[in-house]
Amino acid sequence: MKCTRNSSAGRRYTYRVLIAMAFYFVFLVADVWIFRHYHPAAGLTWLLAILPALPILGVLVAVGLYLAEVKDEFRRTIMVQSMLWSMGGTLAVTTVWGFLESFAQARHIEWIWVFPIFCVFVPISSVVVGWKYR
């Protein structure tokens, strides 16, 4: 998402996203290591499985806070449009792939890939939306 780090809202957004992604990396690596070496009990598996998803929620909160804090309406508009196009791209890819799985025996894709697919669409849509306003 295109937000300037020169503004205080942009700096806070960048900081929040970097912190959330650092936690995501740490939680994911810890989960993989724990599950490979210790095979935790049933109740703990649920907690550990949810742990890496929490920072992703943190990224979504960071986006919402940025949209609330940014003073520049143009930047807010570009970010909102980029997010909408990214959601549309993600929905299109996952829907098409779901039909391919159902009817064409395509390989199953796990749900954990939905957010990374969205993240691929964000910079693409930001560039395209930015071009629109050149």
Buried (B, 14 or more C-beta within 10 A) or exposed (E): BBBEEEBEBBEBBBEBBEBBBEBBEEBBEEBEEBEEEEEBEEEEBEEBEEBBBEBBEBBEEBBEBBBEBBEBEEBBEBBBBBBEBBBEBBEEBBEEBEEEEEEEEEEEBEEEEBBEBBBBBBEEBBEEBEEEEE
